[in-house]
Amino acid sequence: MLPIKLPMEQKRVLIESLLDYANEELSLGIGSIAAEGLLDHMLSQLAPHLYNRGVEDTIHLLEQRMAQVEDDLHALKRPLR
């Protein structure tokens, strides 16, 4: 799986969020370089799980939609004498 490349602005927002959380909730005095490293590590560890969950959710949605299409097609059948 290819590594996730976030747009710079999005990455900056996430780093700021991690800094706020680490400093306010965990009382850790980390800097932006450490926060960026933490973000990169979290992305590398979480991304495959989140991606696979998205694929599973899509499969489930497609199965539901295909069942509906099948029902709709059966409803188009003409009665036989």
C-alpha positions as CSV (number, residue, x, y, z in Angstrom):
1,M,0.0,0.0,0.0
2,L,1.3,3.4,-0.9
3,P,2.0,5.8,1.9
4,I,-0.6,8.5,2.5
5,K,0.4,11.9,1.2
6,L,-1.6,14.7,2.8
7,P,-1.9,18.2,1.4
8,M,0.4,20.5,3.3
9,E,-2.5,22.6,4.7
10,Q,-4.3,19.5,5.9
11,K,-1.2,18.1,7.5
12,R,-0.5,21.4,9.2
13,V,-4.0,21.4,10.7
14,L,-3.6,17.9,12.0
15,I,-0.2,18.7,13.5
16,E,-1.7,21.7,15.3
17,S,-4.5,19.5,16.6
18,L,-2.0,16.9,17.8
19,L,0.0,19.6,19.5
20,D,-3.1,21.0,21.3
21,Y,-4.1,17.5,22.4
22,A,-0.7,16.5,23.6
23,N,-0.2,19.7,25.5
24,E,-3.7,20.2,27.0
25,E,-4.9,16.6,27.5
26,L,-1.7,14.7,28.1
27,S,0.5,17.5,29.6
28,L,3.3,16.7,27.1
29,G,5.4,19.5,26.0
30,I,6.1,18.3,22.4
31,G,7.1,20.5,19.5
32,S,5.9,20.5,16.0
33,I,8.6,18.2,14.7
34,A,7.6,15.6,17.3
35,A,4.0,16.1,16.5
36,E,4.7,15.6,12.8
37,G,6.6,12.4,13.5
38,L,3.7,11.2,15.6
39,L,1.2,12.0,12.9
40,D,3.4,10.2,10.3
41,H,3.6,7.1,12.6
42,M,-0.1,7.1,13.3
43,L,-0.9,7.4,9.6
44,S,1.3,4.5,8.7
45,Q,-0.2,2.3,11.4
46,L,-3.8,3.3,11.1
47,A,-4.2,3.8,7.3
48,P,-4.3,0.2,6.3
49,H,-7.0,-0.6,8.9
50,L,-9.1,2.4,7.9
51,Y,-8.6,1.7,4.2
52,N,-9.7,-1.9,4.7
53,R,-12.7,-0.8,6.7
54,G,-13.7,1.6,3.9
55,V,-13.4,-1.3,1.4
56,E,-15.6,-3.5,3.6
57,D,-18.2,-0.7,4.0
58,T,-18.2,-0.2,0.2
59,I,-18.7,-4.0,-0.4
60,H,-21.6,-4.0,2.0
61,L,-23.2,-0.9,0.3
62,L,-22.8,-2.4,-3.1
63,E,-24.3,-5.7,-2.0
64,Q,-27.3,-3.8,-0.7
65,R,-27.6,-1.8,-3.9
66,M,-27.3,-4.9,-6.1
67,A,-30.0,-6.7,-4.1
68,Q,-32.3,-3.7,-4.7
69,V,-31.4,-3.7,-8.4
70,E,-32.2,-7.4,-8.6
71,D,-35.6,-6.8,-6.9
72,D,-36.3,-4.0,-9.3
73,L,-35.5,-6.2,-12.3
74,H,-37.7,-9.0,-11.0
75,A,-40.5,-6.5,-10.6
76,L,-40.2,-5.7,-14.4
77,K,-41.1,-9.3,-15.3
78,R,-44.3,-9.7,-17.2
79,P,-46.8,-12.3,-15.9
80,L,-47.0,-15.5,-17.9
81,R,-50.2,-17.1,-18.9
